[in-house]
Amino acid sequence: MGNNISGIVPYATLSGAQSARQDQKLAEACREFESLFLTTLWRNMAKNAGMDLGPWDVLLSQSMGKVWAQGGGIGLAKVLYDQLSKSSPDVLQGDDADEPRS
């Protein structure tokens, strides 16, 4: 059972193209956050279970987190998306990530 967040209605106050772009960026950021969260969760579970993979630890943890998130994860991306998409569009329009900081 996967969590599909791609069909959520765009922000009403943004133009069509801008709204679609913001929706895609927000959905992707939410999926990436869930993947990072699951990577950390997997790594800590493996460590506490006594699994010592040496140099492969980071690679395996990242792979497991990504696969887990791509398979629907735990629903964190959808919850984040639902909450953040309710935020003011002015806040979500910032393209700080696309521009280098000075």
C-alpha positions as CSV (number, residue, x, y, z in Angstrom):
1,M,0.0,0.0,0.0
2,G,1.7,3.2,-1.2
3,N,1.1,6.8,-0.3
4,N,0.5,8.7,-3.5
5,I,0.7,12.5,-2.9
6,S,0.9,13.5,-6.5
7,G,-2.8,14.0,-7.0
8,I,-3.4,16.7,-4.4
9,V,-5.1,20.0,-5.6
10,P,-2.6,22.8,-6.2
11,Y,-2.6,26.1,-4.2
12,A,-5.5,28.2,-5.2
13,T,-3.7,31.6,-5.1
14,L,-0.8,30.6,-7.4
15,S,-0.8,30.7,-11.2
16,G,-1.2,27.3,-12.9
17,A,2.4,26.7,-13.9
18,Q,3.8,28.2,-10.8
19,S,1.4,26.2,-8.6
20,A,2.3,22.9,-10.4
21,R,6.0,23.6,-10.0
22,Q,5.6,24.5,-6.3
23,D,3.5,21.3,-5.7
24,Q,6.2,19.2,-7.3
25,K,9.0,20.8,-5.3
26,L,7.0,20.4,-2.1
27,A,6.1,16.8,-2.7
28,E,9.7,15.9,-3.7
29,A,11.0,17.7,-0.5
30,C,8.5,15.7,1.6
31,R,9.5,12.4,0.0
32,E,13.2,13.2,0.5
33,F,12.7,14.1,4.1
34,E,10.8,10.8,4.7
35,S,13.7,8.9,3.0
36,L,16.2,10.6,5.3
37,F,14.1,9.9,8.3
38,L,13.8,6.2,7.4
39,T,17.5,6.0,6.6
40,T,18.2,7.3,10.1
41,L,15.6,4.9,11.6
42,W,17.0,1.9,9.8
43,R,20.6,2.8,10.8
44,N,19.7,3.1,14.4
45,M,17.6,-0.1,14.4
46,A,20.5,-2.1,12.8
47,K,23.0,-0.6,15.2
48,N,20.8,-1.5,18.3
49,A,20.2,-5.0,16.9
50,G,24.0,-5.6,16.9
51,M,24.4,-5.5,13.1
52,D,27.9,-4.4,12.2
53,L,28.3,-3.9,8.5
54,G,31.5,-1.9,8.7
55,P,32.1,0.3,5.7
56,W,28.9,-0.8,4.1
57,D,26.8,0.6,6.9
58,V,26.1,4.0,5.3
59,L,25.4,2.6,1.9
60,L,23.0,-0.1,3.2
61,S,21.2,2.4,5.4
62,Q,20.7,4.9,2.6
63,S,19.5,2.1,0.2
64,M,17.1,0.7,2.8
65,G,15.7,4.2,3.6
66,K,15.2,5.0,-0.1
67,V,13.6,1.7,-0.9
68,W,11.4,1.9,2.2
69,A,10.2,5.4,1.2
70,Q,9.7,4.5,-2.4
71,G,7.5,1.6,-1.4
72,G,5.1,4.0,0.4
73,G,7.1,4.6,3.5
74,I,5.3,5.2,6.8
75,G,3.1,8.0,5.5
76,L,5.3,10.8,6.8
77,A,5.7,12.4,3.3
78,K,1.9,12.7,2.9
79,V,1.3,14.1,6.3
80,L,4.1,16.7,5.8
81,Y,2.7,17.6,2.4
82,D,-0.8,17.9,3.7
83,Q,0.3,20.2,6.5
84,L,2.7,22.3,4.5
85,S,0.4,22.8,1.5
86,K,-2.0,24.5,3.9
87,S,0.7,27.1,4.7
88,S,0.6,30.6,3.2
89,P,1.6,30.4,-0.5
90,D,3.8,33.4,0.1
91,V,6.0,31.3,2.4
92,L,6.1,28.4,-0.1
93,Q,7.0,30.5,-3.1
94,G,10.5,31.2,-1.9
95,D,13.1,29.7,-4.2
96,D,16.0,30.0,-1.7
97,A,17.1,26.5,-2.5
98,D,17.5,27.3,-6.2
99,E,19.7,30.4,-5.6
100,P,23.2,30.4,-4.0
101,R,23.4,32.1,-0.7
102,S,25.8,35.1,-0.2
